[in-house]
Amino acid sequence: MHVLIIGAAGMVGSKLIGRLVADGGLGGRAIEALTLVDVMPPAAPAGFGGKVATLTADLSQPGAAEKLIAARPDLIFHLAAIVSGEAEADFEKGYRINLDGTRDLFEAIRREGLRAPYRPRLVFTSSIAVFGAPFPEKIDDNFLSTPLTSYGTQKAIGELLLSDYARRGFFDGIGIRLPTICIRPGKPNKAASGFFSNILREPLSGIEAVLPVAETVRHWHASPRAAVGFLLHAATLDLAQVGPRRNLSMPGLSATIGEQIEALRRVAGEKAVKLIRHEPDPVIQKIVAGWPSNFDPARALSLGFRAESNFDEIIRVHIEDELGGRIG
């Protein structure tokens, strides 16, 4: 099997690569080739015995998608995106990367299939930002997509395109709406949701963190480990079970900032909690106010997707996977 990962240098992409290499295969098929693509050079994984290509490319540039699809990968993970805060701050860049790049990829697959039969599995990462207020108590997959941010709008259009291209048989596609991934390793990025991770990640390493919103803010979360599990399950799922509605919201955990902090206190103590500094940011507050906070993931659960059930577990996953089991 030839696997193409677009957005391979990102946090989820890197962890996905590690899991694929460790497992050596997927769905009973050996992985013989990996093509890893991002706007920054992705690292070639250690310990992989197959063929590896690491490429620097921007899908929104003319011809970029066609070059990737010419090798006819069997499985494509489309993870690349400009994150929420940056998409809101830079309108043109957000639409160019999140929408035009996605459409170009889908079109490249369609045109490749016109030359000779070709129908790869495509897993597209969408976002819960496709939903906008007012919200019901819990959002299920029947709730209408009415985003209130540019990022959410771009992802919602991508979902519609995926459904139509899959319906027409151009590829075997599934879109998964990821919860906010927490705790994200590494340094803070430009995502408006970054503080959900920052207020846990930094204190666990003995570093001060800024909280720009009230502790009453509630949101929907899953760990990076769960996100990789979603992707792998989507890659092998019998899509006849999913039906024509190919985009679905992933399981997760609904928690307030205050509940996050209490979980941090239980796991790491008061010393870690005291490193959180309250510093309100009206721009972030406005963006977050338009996000959903609770879901009913019954459809995804019925299809076998799984996530954490409490925030203590999410924190412990981070400690195990990123801190070597030790708190700083």
GUVEX-979650 format. One record per atom (N, C-alpha, C): x, y, z; residue in three letters. Coordinates in steps of 0.02 Angstrom, whole numbers, padded with zeros to 5 digits, always signed. Layout:
XYZALA;...
//
This chain:
+00042-00060+00000MET;+00000+00000+00000MET;+00044+00062+00000MET;+00025+00112-00040HIS;+00059+00176-00042HIS;+00015+00227-00006HIS;+00043+00259+00047VAL;+00006+00307+00087VAL;+00034+00376+00076VAL;-00009+00424+00060LEU;+00009+00494+00053LEU;-00019+00533+00112LEU;+00024+00570+00147ILE;+00002+00611+00204ILE;+00018+00683+00188ILE;-00033+00723+00179ILE;-00026+00795+00165ILE;-00036+00833+00231ILE;+00014+00871+00250GLY;+00015+00901+00317GLY;+00055+00858+00364GLY;+00105+00823+00337ALA;+00142+00773+00375ALA;+00187+00802+00429ALA;+00206+00866+00423ALA;+00251+00896+00473ALA;+00215+00921+00534ALA;+00149+00923+00532GLY;+00111+00947+00589GLY;+00109+00896+00645GLY;+00080+00917+00702MET;+00079+00874+00761MET;+00042+00808+00748MET;-00019+00812+00722VAL;-00057+00752+00710VAL;-00025+00710+00655VAL;+00000+00742+00603GLY;+00033+00706+00549GLY;+00094+00668+00573GLY;+00134+00700+00615SER;+00194+00667+00641SER;+00176+00606+00683SER;+00125+00613+00724LYS;+00105+00556+00766LYS;+00073+00501+00724LYS;+00037+00520+00672LEU;+00008+00470+00627LEU;+00063+00429+00593LEU;+00115+00464+00569ILE;+00171+00430+00537ILE;+00203+00380+00585ILE;+00215+00403+00647GLY;+00245+00358+00696GLY;+00205+00296+00708GLY;+00139+00304+00711ARG;+00095+00246+00723ARG;+00095+00199+00662ARG;+00093+00227+00602LEU;+00094+00185+00541LEU;+00158+00145+00536LEU;+00214+00178+00551VAL;+00279+00144+00548VAL;+00283+00090+00601VAL;+00259+00105+00662ALA;+00261+00056+00716ALA;+00218-00005+00700ALA;+00160+00007+00669ASP;+00114-00048+00654ASP;+00136-00086+00591ASP;+00169-00051+00545GLY;+00194-00083+00484GLY;+00142-00097+00431GLY;+00079-00084+00447GLY;+00026-00097+00399GLY;-00039-00066+00423GLY;-00091-00076+00384LEU;-00155-00047+00400LEU;-00210-00089+00367LEU;-00258-00111+00407GLY;-00313-00150+00380GLY;-00291-00215+00349GLY;-00237-00244+00376GLY;-00213-00307+00349GLY;-00168-00300+00288GLY;-00153-00239+00267ARG;-00109-00227+00210ARG;-00044-00196+00232ARG;+00011-00220+00206ALA;+00076-00191+00222ALA;+00084-00124+00188ALA;+00117-00077+00223ILE;+00132-00012+00194ILE;+00200-00016+00161ILE;+00200-00010+00095GLU;+00262-00017+00057GLU;+00294+00050+00040GLU;+00254+00103+00040ALA;+00280+00169+00022ALA;+00243+00223+00061ALA;+00281+00274+00082LEU;+00253+00333+00115LEU;+00275+00395+00077LEU;+00228+00438+00060THR;+00244+00503+00032THR;+00221+00555+00083THR;+00268+00594+00109LEU;+00254+00641+00163LEU;+00264+00712+00136LEU;+00212+00753+00143VAL;+00211+00818+00111VAL;+00190+00872+00160VAL;+00223+00930+00157ASP;+00203+00988+00196ASP;+00236+01050+00167ASP;+00216+01108+00191VAL;+00249+01170+00168VAL;+00318+01177+00199VAL;+00330+01142+00254MET;+00397+01136+00283MET;+00419+01064+00274MET;+00485+01052+00266PRO;+00508+00983+00252PRO;+00489+00935+00308PRO;+00450+00882+00294PRO;+00436+00832+00345PRO;+00498+00788+00356PRO;+00503+00760+00415ALA;+00559+00716+00430ALA;+00542+00645+00408ALA;+00591+00611+00379ALA;+00583+00540+00361ALA;+00582+00498+00425ALA;+00535+00452+00431PRO;+00530+00413+00493PRO;+00586+00362+00498PRO;+00611+00353+00559ALA;+00661+00302+00571ALA;+00627+00234+00576ALA;+00662+00183+00552GLY;+00638+00115+00561GLY;+00588+00091+00510GLY;+00575+00130+00458PHE;+00528+00109+00406PHE;+00566+00076+00349PHE;+00548+00015+00332GLY;+00584-00023+00282GLY;+00563-00011+00210GLY;+00507+00024+00201GLY;+00483+00037+00133GLY;+00512+00100+00103GLY;+00485+00119+00047LYS;+00506+00179+00011LYS;+00476+00241+00043LYS;+00517+00293+00055VAL;+00493+00355+00085VAL;+00512+00413+00040VAL;+00464+00457+00027ALA;+00477+00520-00008ALA;+00454+00577+00037ALA;+00497+00625+00051THR;+00479+00683+00091THR;+00482+00744+00045THR;+00425+00779+00038LEU;+00419+00832-00011LEU;+00395+00897+00022LEU;+00418+00952-00005THR;+00394+01018+00015THR;+00348+01043-00039THR;+00286+01056-00022ALA;+00237+01078-00072ALA;+00180+01115-00040ALA;+00150+01160-00078ASP;+00091+01197-00059ASP;+00036+01177-00107ASP;-00015+01142-00082LEU;-00068+01116-00126LEU;-00103+01170-00167LEU;-00102+01232-00142SER;-00138+01284-00178SER;-00098+01312-00237SER;-00035+01289-00245GLN;+00005+01313-00301GLN;-00011+01271-00363GLN;-00012+01301-00422PRO;-00030+01265-00483PRO;+00014+01204-00494PRO;-00018+01147-00507GLY;+00018+01086-00523GLY;+00041+01045-00463GLY;+00038+01073-00403ALA;+00063+01037-00344ALA;+00023+00973-00331ALA;-00042+00978-00332ALA;-00084+00919-00317ALA;-00076+00866-00371ALA;-00072+00887-00433GLU;-00064+00839-00488GLU;-00001+00797-00481GLU;+00055+00829-00460LYS;+00118+00793-00451LYS;+00112+00740-00397LYS;+00076+00756-00343LEU;+00068+00708-00289LEU;+00024+00649-00309LEU;-00028+00663-00347ILE;-00076+00611-00365ILE;-00052+00568-00424ILE;-00003+00593-00461ALA;+00023+00555-00518ALA;+00050+00486-00497ALA;+00074+00481-00434ALA;+00099+00417-00409ALA;+00043+00370-00388ALA;-00019+00393-00390ARG;-00079+00353-00375ARG;-00076+00319-00306ARG;-00070+00358-00253PRO;-00071+00328-00186PRO;-00137+00294-00173PRO;-00134+00239-00134ASP;-00195+00202-00117ASP;-00236+00236-00063ASP;-00201+00269-00018LEU;-00233+00301+00040LEU;-00205+00370+00049LEU;-00249+00420+00056ILE;-00228+00490+00062ILE;-00257+00519+00127ILE;-00214+00545+00169PHE;-00236+00583+00227PHE;-00225+00657+00212PHE;-00279+00695+00210HIS;-00274+00768+00197HIS;-00282+00804+00264HIS;-00224+00820+00294LEU;-00224+00852+00360LEU;-00206+00926+00357LEU;-00182+00949+00300ALA;-00154+01017+00295ALA;-00208+01070+00301ALA;-00193+01122+00339ALA;-00240+01178+00347ALA;-00206+01237+00380ALA;-00231+01296+00366ILE;-00214+01356+00405ILE;-00260+01356+00465ILE;-00234+01363+00524VAL;-00274+01356+00585VAL;-00320+01417+00595VAL;-00366+01409+00642SER;-00423+01454+00649SER;-00404+01528+00657SER;-00359+01543+00704GLY;-00341+01612+00716GLY;-00309+01644+00656GLY;-00265+01607+00622GLU;-00231+01634+00563GLU;-00279+01642+00505GLU;-00326+01595+00497ALA;-00375+01600+00444ALA;-00421+01661+00454ALA;-00433+01678+00516GLU;-00475+01737+00530GLU;-00436+01801+00519GLU;-00371+01800+00534ALA;-00330+01860+00527ALA;-00309+01873+00455ALA;-00301+01820+00416ASP;-00279+01826+00347ASP;-00330+01792+00301ASP;-00379+01830+00280PHE;-00436+01804+00242PHE;-00413+01768+00178PHE;-00370+01800+00139GLU;-00349+01772+00075GLU;-00310+01707+00084GLU;-00265+01707+00132LYS;-00224+01647+00144LYS;-00267+01589+00167LYS;-00315+01603+00211GLY;-00359+01551+00236GLY;-00397+01517+00180GLY;-00426+01556+00135TYR;-00464+01527+00080TYR;-00419+01493+00029TYR;-00360+01520+00018ARG;-00313+01490-00029ARG;-00291+01421-00005ARG;-00273+01415+00058ILE;-00247+01352+00084ILE;-00304+01304+00100ILE;-00352+01327+00139ASN;-00404+01282+00165ASN;-00456+01262+00113ASN;-00470+01306+00066LEU;-00521+01290+00016LEU;-00490+01274-00052LEU;-00451+01321-00080ASP;-00424+01309-00147ASP;-00378+01248-00149ASP;-00337+01239-00097GLY;-00292+01181-00096GLY;-00331+01116-00092GLY;-00385+01116-00053THR;-00427+01056-00048THR;-00461+01041-00114THR;-00489+01091-00146ARG;-00522+01081-00211ARG;-00472+01056-00263ARG;-00412+01085-00263ASP;-00362+01064-00311ASP;-00344+00990-00301ASP;-00339+00968-00238LEU;-00324+00898-00225LEU;-00380+00853-00251LEU;-00442+00871-00236PHE;-00498+00831-00258PHE;-00501+00828-00335PHE;-00488+00884-00367GLU;-00489+00887-00440GLU;-00433+00845-00470GLU;-00374+00847-00438ALA;-00318+00807-00463ALA;-00335+00732-00462ALA;-00368+00711-00409ILE;-00389+00640-00405ILE;-00440+00624-00459ILE;-00488+00669-00468ARG;-00540+00657-00519ARG;-00509+00652-00589ARG;-00463+00698-00604ARG;-00433+00699-00671ARG;-00387+00638-00682ARG;-00353+00616-00628GLU;-00312+00556-00634GLU;-00355+00495-00650GLU;-00414+00494-00621GLY;-00461+00439-00634GLY;-00489+00439-00705GLY;-00486+00496-00739LEU;-00509+00499-00808LEU;-00459+00465-00855LEU;-00395+00464-00835ARG;-00344+00433-00877ARG;-00348+00356-00875ARG;-00360+00331-00814ALA;-00367+00259-00803ALA;-00401+00251-00735ALA;-00440+00198-00725PRO;-00478+00191-00663PRO;-00434+00201-00601PRO;-00458+00244-00557TYR;-00421+00261-00496TYR;-00470+00287-00444TYR;-00473+00254-00387ARG;-00520+00275-00335ARG;-00488+00262-00266ARG;-00446+00308-00242PRO;-00413+00298-00178PRO;-00460+00311-00119PRO;-00441+00288-00060ARG;-00475+00309+00002ARG;-00445+00376+00023ARG;-00488+00424+00038LEU;-00465+00490+00059LEU;-00496+00507+00126LEU;-00454+00523+00175VAL;-00477+00543+00242VAL;-00462+00617+00250VAL;-00514+00657+00259PHE;-00510+00730+00264PHE;-00523+00751+00335PHE;-00478+00791+00363THR;-00490+00816+00431THR;-00527+00882+00429THR;-00588+00880+00454SER;-00628+00941+00461SER;-00626+00963+00534SER;-00674+01003+00555SER;-00672+01034+00620SER;-00742+01046+00647SER;-00748+01047+00713ILE;-00812+01065+00743ILE;-00828+01139+00733ILE;-00780+01178+00705ALA;-00792+01248+00689ALA;-00842+01256+00632ALA;-00862+01201+00599VAL;-00913+01206+00546VAL;-00982+01222+00575VAL;-00989+01216+00641PHE;-01053+01231+00673PHE;-01050+01301+00705PHE;-01107+01336+00701GLY;-01111+01403+00730GLY;-01173+01410+00773GLY;-01170+01458+00820ALA;-01225+01472+00865ALA;-01286+01498+00827ALA;-01346+01489+00857PRO;-01360+01459+00923PRO;-01358+01383+00921PRO;-01335+01354+00975PHE;-01325+01282+00979PHE;-01378+01249+01022PHE;-01394+01186+01006PRO;-01435+01146+01052PRO;-01392+01125+01111PRO;-01422+01091+01159GLU;-01384+01069+01217GLU;-01327+01023+01196GLU;-01340+00978+01148LYS;-01289+00936+01119LYS;-01298+00933+01044LYS;-01243+00938+01007ILE;-01245+00937+00934ILE;-01236+00866+00909ILE;-01283+00843+00868ASP;-01274+00778+00835ASP;-01263+00790+00761ASP;-01256+00737+00723ASP;-01240+00744+00652ASP;-01298+00768+00609ASP;-01355+00779+00640ASN;-01412+00807+00604ASN;-01415+00883+00609ASN;-01373+00912+00651PHE;-01373+00985+00661PHE;-01342+01019+00600PHE;-01373+01074+00578LEU;-01350+01109+00518LEU;-01282+01142+00529LEU;-01243+01142+00476SER;-01177+01174+00477SER;-01185+01248+00459SER;-01178+01292+00508THR;-01184+01364+00497THR;-01127+01400+00532THR;-01066+01395+00504PRO;-01007+01421+00538PRO;-01008+01497+00545PRO;-00974+01521+00598LEU;-00970+01593+00612LEU;-00898+01618+00609LEU;-00854+01579+00578THR;-00785+01600+00566THR;-00765+01582+00495THR;-00713+01615+00469SER;-00689+01598+00402SER;-00662+01527+00401SER;-00626+01507+00452TYR;-00599+01439+00456TYR;-00656+01388+00453TYR;-00708+01398+00493GLY;-00764+01353+00492GLY;-00799+01350+00425GLY;-00804+01408+00393THR;-00835+01411+00326THR;-00794+01372+00275THR;-00729+01380+00278GLN;-00684+01345+00231GLN;-00689+01269+00241GLN;-00692+01247+00303LYS;-00697+01175+00317LYS;-00766+01149+00296LYS;-00818+01188+00307ALA;-00886+01167+00288ALA;-00891+01158+00212ALA;-00861+01204+00175ILE;-00861+01197+00102ILE;-00822+01134+00081ILE;-00766+01122+00115GLY;-00728+01062+00102GLY;-00769+00999+00114GLY;-00809+00999+00166GLU;-00852+00942+00180GLU;-00902+00930+00123GLU;-00932+00984+00099LEU;-00981+00978+00045LEU;-00948+00951-00018LEU;-00888+00976-00033LEU;-00852+00952-00091LEU;-00836+00878-00084LEU;-00812+00858-00026LEU;-00796+00788-00014LEU;-00857+00743-00025LEU;-00914+00763+00002SER;-00974+00723-00006SER;-00993+00715-00079SER;-00987+00770-00118ASP;-01008+00766-00187ASP;-00959+00726-00229ASP;-00893+00736-00219TYR;-00844+00698-00256TYR;-00848+00624-00239TYR;-00861+00608-00175ALA;-00869+00538-00156ALA;-00933+00509-00187ALA;-00987+00548-00187ARG;-01050+00525-00217ARG;-01042+00509-00290ARG;-01001+00549-00324ARG;-00990+00538-00396ARG;-00940+00482-00410ARG;-00910+00454-00356GLY;-00865+00398-00364GLY;-00794+00416-00382GLY;-00774+00480-00373PHE;-00707+00500-00391PHE;-00655+00475-00340PHE;-00676+00469-00278PHE;-00635+00438-00227PHE;-00680+00411-00173PHE;-00651+00370-00129ASP;-00687+00340-00073ASP;-00673+00383-00012ASP;-00713+00435-00001GLY;-00695+00487+00047GLY;-00735+00486+00111GLY;-00702+00506+00165ILE;-00734+00516+00230ILE;-00704+00577+00263ILE;-00747+00619+00292GLY;-00724+00678+00328GLY;-00737+00670+00402GLY;-00686+00683+00443ILE;-00695+00677+00516ILE;-00685+00746+00548ILE;-00735+00767+00586ARG;-00731+00831+00621ARG;-00695+00819+00688ARG;-00634+00843+00691LEU;-00594+00833+00751LEU;-00617+00880+00807LEU;-00621+00856+00868PRO;-00627+00901+00925PRO;-00564+00944+00929PRO;-00563+00993+00973THR;-00501+01028+00986THR;-00452+00979+01018THR;-00393+00973+00988ILE;-00344+00924+01011ILE;-00306+00953+01070ILE;-00307+00916+01124CYS;-00280+00939+01187CYS;-00254+00878+01226CYS;-00194+00878+01246ILE;-00146+00932+01250ILE;-00100+00926+01189ILE;-00095+00980+01150ARG;-00050+00981+01092ARG;+00022+00988+01117ARG;+00068+00946+01094PRO;+00138+00955+01113PRO;+00170+01012+01074PRO;+00231+01029+01094GLY;+00268+01081+01058GLY;+00253+01150+01085GLY;+00263+01200+01042LYS;+00254+01270+01061LYS;+00185+01295+01039LYS;+00161+01349+01071PRO;+00096+01377+01050PRO;+00097+01396+00976PRO;+00040+01385+00942ASN;+00034+01405+00872ASN;-00018+01461+00866ASN;-00040+01476+00805LYS;-00086+01531+00794LYS;-00160+01511+00798LYS;-00173+01450+00819ALA;-00243+01429+00827ALA;-00275+01467+00885ALA;-00336+01491+00873ALA;-00371+01527+00926ALA;-00384+01482+00986ALA;-00386+01417+00974SER;-00399+01368+01027SER;-00337+01347+01065SER;-00279+01376+01047GLY;-00216+01354+01075GLY;-00212+01357+01151GLY;-00247+01404+01180PHE;-00242+01412+01253PHE;-00269+01351+01291PHE;-00315+01313+01260PHE;-00340+01253+01294PHE;-00282+01205+01311PHE;-00233+01201+01266SER;-00174+01160+01278SER;-00122+01198+01320SER;-00113+01262+01304ASN;-00061+01301+01338ASN;-00067+01300+01413ASN;-00129+01307+01438ILE;-00138+01313+01511ILE;-00126+01247+01548ILE;-00117+01193+01510LEU;-00099+01128+01540LEU;-00027+01110+01523LEU;-00008+01117+01461ARG;+00058+01096+01438ARG;+00114+01134+01473ARG;+00110+01200+01474GLU;+00163+01239+01504GLU;+00169+01227+01579GLU;+00115+01230+01618PRO;+00122+01216+01690PRO;+00149+01146+01705PRO;+00132+01096+01663LEU;+00159+01029+01674LEU;+00235+01027+01665LEU;+00262+01078+01631SER;+00335+01083+01622SER;+00365+01139+01664SER;+00324+01166+01711GLY;+00350+01217+01756GLY;+00354+01286+01726GLY;+00314+01299+01673ILE;+00315+01363+01638ILE;+00248+01398+01646ILE;+00250+01465+01651GLU;+00189+01504+01658GLU;+00149+01502+01592GLU;+00082+01505+01599ALA;+00038+01505+01540ALA;-00015+01558+01549ALA;-00040+01585+01492VAL;-00091+01638+01493VAL;-00159+01608+01475VAL;-00209+01626+01514LEU;-00279+01606+01501LEU;-00317+01668+01478LEU;-00338+01671+01413PRO;-00369+01732+01387PRO;-00445+01734+01392PRO;-00477+01681+01419VAL;-00550+01678+01424VAL;-00569+01659+01495VAL;-00634+01663+01509ALA;-00659+01646+01576ALA;-00657+01571+01588ALA;-00653+01552+01652GLU;-00651+01481+01669GLU;-00718+01446+01656GLU;-00770+01484+01642THR;-00836+01455+01628THR;-00842+01431+01555THR;-00795+01449+01513VAL;-00797+01429+01442VAL;-00794+01353+01438VAL;-00841+01324+01401ARG;-00844+01251+01392ARG;-00826+01234+01320ARG;-00792+01176+01311HIS;-00771+01157+01244HIS;-00768+01082+01238HIS;-00755+01058+01176TRP;-00755+00987+01159TRP;-00683+00966+01141TRP;-00656+00915+01176HIS;-00586+00898+01171HIS;-00574+00824+01158HIS;-00516+00809+01130ALA;-00489+00741+01127ALA;-00413+00746+01124ALA;-00378+00693+01143SER;-00305+00695+01144SER;-00276+00682+01075SER;-00212+00699+01065PRO;-00179+00681+01001PRO;-00181+00606+00989PRO;-00175+00566+01041ARG;-00177+00493+01034ARG;-00245+00472+01006ARG;-00299+00502+01031ALA;-00366+00487+01006ALA;-00373+00509+00933ALA;-00344+00568+00916ALA;-00350+00593+00847ALA;-00318+00545+00797ALA;-00260+00517+00814VAL;-00228+00468+00771VAL;-00271+00406+00764VAL;-00302+00386+00819GLY;-00348+00329+00817GLY;-00407+00342+00771GLY;-00433+00403+00772PHE;-00488+00421+00726PHE;-00466+00412+00653PHE;-00407+00438+00637LEU;-00383+00435+00568LEU;-00373+00363+00544LEU;-00342+00323+00586LEU;-00330+00254+00567LEU;-00395+00215+00559LEU;-00442+00228+00603HIS;-00507+00193+00598HIS;-00544+00216+00534HIS;-00541+00281+00519ALA;-00575+00307+00459ALA;-00544+00278+00396ALA;-00478+00263+00399ALA;-00444+00238+00340ALA;-00464+00167+00322ALA;-00489+00130+00370THR;-00505+00059+00358THR;-00580+00044+00365THR;-00619+00093+00384LEU;-00691+00084+00396LEU;-00727+00066+00331LEU;-00774+00020+00336ASP;-00818+00005+00279ASP;-00866+00064+00270ASP;-00856+00103+00218LEU;-00895+00164+00210LEU;-00967+00151+00190LEU;-00983+00090+00174ALA;-01054+00073+00163ALA;-01093+00082+00228ALA;-01058+00072+00285GLN;-01090+00083+00350GLN;-01103+00157+00364GLN;-01062+00199+00334VAL;-01068+00272+00345VAL;-01126+00300+00304VAL;-01134+00274+00244GLY;-01188+00298+00201GLY;-01167+00360+00163GLY;-01215+00395+00132PRO;-01199+00452+00090PRO;-01176+00514+00128PRO;-01192+00518+00193ARG;-01171+00575+00233ARG;-01101+00560+00260ARG;-01051+00581+00221ARG;-00982+00558+00232ARG;-00944+00597+00284ARG;-00972+00650+00313ASN;-00937+00689+00364ASN;-00970+00678+00431ASN;-00930+00664+00482LEU;-00959+00651+00547LEU;-00915+00678+00603LEU;-00947+00697+00658SER;-00913+00726+00716SER;-00885+00670+00759SER;-00822+00679+00779MET;-00788+00628+00818MET;-00807+00631+00892MET;-00800+00576+00928PRO;-00811+00576+01000PRO;-00761+00622+01035PRO;-00778+00642+01094GLY;-00734+00685+01133GLY;-00760+00693+01203GLY;-00734+00745+01236LEU;-00751+00759+01305LEU;-00769+00832+01312LEU;-00828+00847+01338SER;-00849+00916+01350SER;-00827+00937+01420SER;-00789+00992+01424ALA;-00764+01015+01489ALA;-00757+01091+01488ALA;-00767+01122+01546THR;-00754+01193+01554THR;-00679+01203+01568THR;-00657+01266+01560ILE;-00589+01283+01579ILE;-00577+01267+01652ILE;-00627+01283+01693GLY;-00621+01268+01765GLY;-00612+01193+01778GLY;-00647+01151+01740GLU;-00639+01079+01748GLU;-00570+01055+01724GLU;-00545+01087+01672GLN;-00477+01072+01650GLN;-00427+01087+01707GLN;-00436+01145+01737ILE;-00389+01167+01790ILE;-00394+01120+01850ILE;-00455+01099+01867GLU;-00462+01052+01923GLU;-00428+00986+01908GLU;-00432+00963+01845ALA;-00397+00901+01826ALA;-00322+00911+01832ALA;-00297+00969+01812LEU;-00226+00984+01819LEU;-00206+00983+01893LEU;-00249+01011+01935ARG;-00235+01011+02008ARG;-00231+00940+02035ARG;-00276+00897+02013ARG;-00276+00828+02037ARG;-00213+00790+02014ARG;-00193+00802+01953VAL;-00137+00764+01925VAL;-00069+00793+01945VAL;-00064+00861+01944ALA;+00002+00893+01953ALA;+00007+00937+02014ALA;-00048+00950+02049GLY;-00045+00988+02111GLY;-00055+01063+02102GLY;-00059+01097+02159GLU;-00072+01169+02160GLU;-00016+01210+02129GLU;+00045+01185+02134LYS;+00103+01220+02106LYS;+00094+01232+02031LYS;+00069+01182+01996ALA;+00057+01189+01923ALA;+00001+01238+01909ALA;-00053+01235+01948VAL;-00110+01279+01937VAL;-00090+01352+01947VAL;-00046+01367+01993LYS;-00026+01436+02007LYS;+00014+01467+01950LYS;+00035+01427+01902LEU;+00071+01453+01844LEU;+00025+01479+01789LEU;-00041+01474+01799ILE;-00090+01500+01750ILE;-00105+01572+01767ILE;-00093+01617+01719ARG;-00106+01688+01729ARG;-00166+01710+01687ARG;-00216+01740+01719HIS;-00276+01764+01684HIS;-00261+01830+01650HIS;-00271+01832+01584GLU;-00258+01892+01545GLU;-00308+01895+01488GLU;-00367+01925+01498PRO;-00421+01924+01449PRO;-00400+01952+01381PRO;-00422+01919+01328ASP;-00408+01941+01259ASP;-00475+01944+01222ASP;-00500+02005+01209PRO;-00566+02012+01177PRO;-00572+01977+01110PRO;-00518+01976+01070VAL;-00520+01945+01004VAL;-00531+01869+01012VAL;-00493+01838+01056ILE;-00501+01766+01067ILE;-00569+01752+01098ILE;-00591+01793+01144GLN;-00656+01783+01176GLN;-00712+01784+01125GLN;-00708+01829+01076LYS;-00760+01834+01025LYS;-00762+01772+00981LYS;-00703+01748+00961ILE;-00699+01689+00919ILE;-00727+01628+00955ILE;-00705+01618+01018VAL;-00725+01560+01057VAL;-00800+01560+01072VAL;-00829+01620+01079ALA;-00900+01625+01094ALA;-00943+01595+01039ALA;-00917+01590+00978GLY;-00955+01563+00922GLY;-00942+01489+00910GLY;-00907+01456+00956TRP;-00892+01385+00947TRP;-00939+01340+00986TRP;-00951+01280+00961PRO;-00992+01232+00997PRO;-00955+01205+01058PRO;-00993+01179+01107SER;-00961+01157+01169SER;-00978+01086+01189SER;-01029+01056+01158ASN;-01049+00990+01180ASN;-01081+00952+01121ASN;-01067+00888+01117PHE;-01090+00848+01060PHE;-01122+00783+01083PHE;-01163+00756+01039ASP;-01189+00688+01047ASP;-01158+00647+00990ASP;-01102+00612+01003PRO;-01066+00577+00950PRO;-01092+00506+00938PRO;-01157+00495+00947ALA;-01184+00427+00943ALA;-01168+00394+00876ALA;-01170+00432+00822ARG;-01158+00403+00756ARG;-01085+00378+00751ARG;-01038+00420+00772ALA;-00968+00399+00769ALA;-00954+00340+00816ALA;-00984+00342+00875LEU;-00974+00287+00922LEU;-01001+00222+00894LEU;-01057+00225+00859SER;-01087+00164+00831SER;-01043+00135+00775SER;-01000+00178+00747LEU;-00955+00156+00693LEU;-00886+00135+00720LEU;-00878+00139+00786GLY;-00816+00113+00816GLY;-00764+00165+00834GLY;-00778+00229+00827PHE;-00730+00281+00847PHE;-00732+00289+00923PHE;-00673+00301+00954ARG;-00668+00306+01027ARG;-00623+00364+01048ARG;-00637+00393+01107ALA;-00595+00446+01135ALA;-00594+00440+01211ALA;-00560+00487+01245GLU;-00555+00485+01318GLU;-00623+00502+01350GLU;-00630+00481+01414SER;-00693+00493+01449SER;-00686+00544+01505SER;-00624+00566+01523ASN;-00616+00618+01573ASN;-00551+00656+01560ASN;-00545+00716+01589PHE;-00488+00758+01574PHE;-00424+00735+01609PHE;-00432+00701+01666ASP;-00372+00672+01698ASP;-00337+00625+01649ASP;-00376+00587+01611GLU;-00348+00540+01563GLU;-00312+00577+01507GLU;-00340+00633+01483ILE;-00307+00672+01431ILE;-00240+00699+01456ILE;-00238+00723+01517ILE;-00175+00749+01545ILE;-00124+00692+01553ILE;-00146+00635+01574ARG;-00100+00578+01584ARG;-00073+00552+01517ARG;-00115+00556+01464VAL;-00091+00538+01397VAL;-00032+00583+01378VAL;-00039+00648+01391HIS;+00015+00695+01375HIS;+00078+00680+01415HIS;+00070+00666+01478ILE;+00127+00650+01521ILE;+00163+00587+01496ILE;+00125+00537+01478GLU;+00154+00474+01453GLU;+00188+00484+01385GLU;+00154+00518+01339ASP;+00177+00521+01270ASP;+00230+00576+01259ASP;+00228+00630+01298GLU;+00272+00686+01285GLU;+00322+00702+01339GLU;+00308+00681+01401LEU;+00352+00700+01457LEU;+00388+00641+01487LEU;+00385+00584+01454GLY;+00419+00525+01479GLY;+00392+00500+01545GLY;+00328+00516+01559GLY;+00297+00494+01620GLY;+00312+00536+01681GLY;+00348+00593+01671ARG;+00368+00636+01727ARG;+00341+00706+01718ARG;+00324+00739+01774ILE;+00301+00808+01774ILE;+00359+00853+01792ILE;+00367+00908+01755GLY;+00422+00954+01767GLY;+00411+00997+01828GLY;
//
